[in-house]
Amino acid sequence: MAFCELCGRNGVETTVHHLLPKEKGGTFGETADLCIPCHKQIHALYSNDEIAVRLTTLQELRNDAKLSSFIKWLRKQPPTKIMKIKKSNERKRTR
């Protein structure tokens, strides 16, 4: 178990998030270890195009209005809690 660099929770399973999406040239770029809910929430809210343009650092992700409210809520959840993440309606329409 590890530490999520976005929400700050300890004892969570993490995945590697490419701060610049791989399909946008970030294959060998900077990464962050994020808990699964944080990682899923980023991709549920935003396309890789949007991430590449304005959400390429941990600080930009933390300052994003939609993500910051999720992170605030998530910090109160136990690390073992498994939650269902749904795509935002805006993301559903873009596919």
N, C-alpha and C positions, 0 to 999 in steps of 0.2 A: 504494500500500500504506500501511497505517496502523497504529495502536496500539490494542489491545483494552483497554478500561477495566476489564474484569473479571479476565482472566488476566495482563495486563501484557505479552503478547508483542508485539514489533514486526514490521513487514513482513508483516502479515496483511491479508486482505480483510475489511472490516467491514460490518456491517449495523446499522441503527438499531433499538434495543430500547426500547420504551416501558416505563418503570419501573412505571407503573400501566397495565395493558392498555387498549388503545383501547376495547374493548367494555365496560370498566368505568369509562369517563369520562376516560381518559388521553390522548385524541387530541392535546390541546394542552399536555400536561404534560411533565415532565422525561423526557429520553431519555439513552441511553448508547450509545456506539459499541462494539459487541461483535464479536469474530471469529465466523465462522459456526459453528464447533463449540460455542463457549460459548452462543450464542443458541439453537442447536438443542437443546442439552442442557437448558437451562432449560425449554423447552416440551415436551421429552420426559419430564421428571420431574414437572412440575406443571401443573395446569389454570390457566386465567386467573383463576378464582375464588381459588385458593390463592395465586397470585402477588399478587393485589390485596390480600389480607388480611395477608400476612406477609413478602413479598419485594419491597418497593417501593423499596429503596435498594441501591446497589452493596455497601454494607457488610453488609446483611442477606443478600444473595446470596452474598457471600464467606464469611460465617459459617455458612451452611447446611451441615449435615453431609454430605449427598449431593453437593452442588456443590463443597464445598471439596476433597474427595478427587479429584474429576474435574479441578479446576483445578490441583491439585498435580501430577497426572500430565500434564496438557496442557502445562504450562510447560516440560516436558522434551522436547516434540515440536517438530520443525522447523516453521516457519510455512507451508511448502509442503505438509505432509502433509495428505492428505484422509482423514478417518475417517468410518466409518459410525456414526451415532447411532441407537439404538433406543429406542422408548418403553418406559418402565418398565412392569412388569406391572400396577401400580396404575393407571397412566394408561390402559392398554389396557382395563381393566375398566370405566372410567368413561364410555366412549363409547357 
